[in-house]
């Protein structure tokens, strides 16, 4: 049985995303039409360009996005060490 994703859980992930990016993009949770979307720059642009989706789908997308950022940071550290 899977865990039900809450708005609080989404908010927590978004807070973490803002922290690891130094709040440079000001990620926010948008809600409309019974769905959820991740926006940046105070709602001026959508991160995933997928419209509004379920909490679970958005949660998974945010986790994948964060893993990509972590991977990119790790790759940059390796590039710096090789230089």
C-alpha positions in Angstrom: 0.0 0.0 0.0 1.4 3.4 -1.0 1.6 6.4 1.2 -0.9 9.2 0.5 0.9 12.4 -0.6 -0.3 15.5 1.3 0.1 19.2 0.5 2.4 19.3 3.5 4.7 16.7 2.0 4.8 18.7 -1.3 5.5 21.9 0.6 8.4 20.1 2.5 10.0 19.0 -0.8 9.6 22.5 -2.3 11.2 24.0 0.8 14.1 21.6 0.4 14.3 22.4 -3.3 14.5 26.1 -2.5 17.2 25.4 0.0 19.4 23.4 -2.3 19.1 26.0 -5.0 19.8 28.9 -2.6 16.2 30.1 -3.2 17.4 31.4 -6.5 14.4 30.3 -8.4 11.7 30.8 -5.7 9.8 27.6 -6.3 6.2 27.6 -5.3 3.2 25.2 -5.3 0.4 26.2 -7.6 -3.1 24.7 -7.2 -6.0 24.9 -9.7 -8.6 22.6 -11.3 -8.1 20.1 -8.5 -4.5 19.6 -9.6 -1.0 20.8 -8.5 1.9 22.3 -10.4 5.4 23.5 -9.5 6.2 27.0 -10.5 9.2 29.2 -10.2 9.9 33.0 -10.1 6.7 33.6 -8.0 4.4 31.7 -10.3 5.6 33.3 -13.6 6.7 30.0 -15.2 6.0 26.3 -14.9 8.9 24.0 -14.1 7.6 20.9 -15.8 5.2 22.3 -18.4 2.7 19.5 -17.8 -0.2 21.5 -16.6 -1.8 20.6 -13.3 -1.4 17.0 -12.1 -1.9 14.8 -9.1 -0.1 15.3 -5.8 1.7 12.0 -6.3 2.8 12.7 -9.8 4.1 16.1 -8.8 5.9 14.7 -5.7 7.6 12.1 -7.9 8.6 14.8 -10.5 10.0 17.0 -7.7 12.1 14.1 -6.3 13.5 13.3 -9.8 14.3 17.0 -10.3 16.1 17.1 -7.0 18.1 14.0 -7.9 19.1 15.6 -11.2 20.3 18.7 -9.3 22.3 16.5 -6.9 23.8 14.6 -9.8 24.7 17.9 -11.5 26.3 19.2 -8.4 28.3 16.0 -8.0 29.5 16.2 -11.6 30.5 19.8 -11.2 32.6 18.8 -8.1 34.3 16.1 -10.1 35.1 18.6 -12.9 36.6 21.0 -10.4 38.8 18.3 -8.9 40.1 17.2 -12.3 41.1 20.8 -13.3 
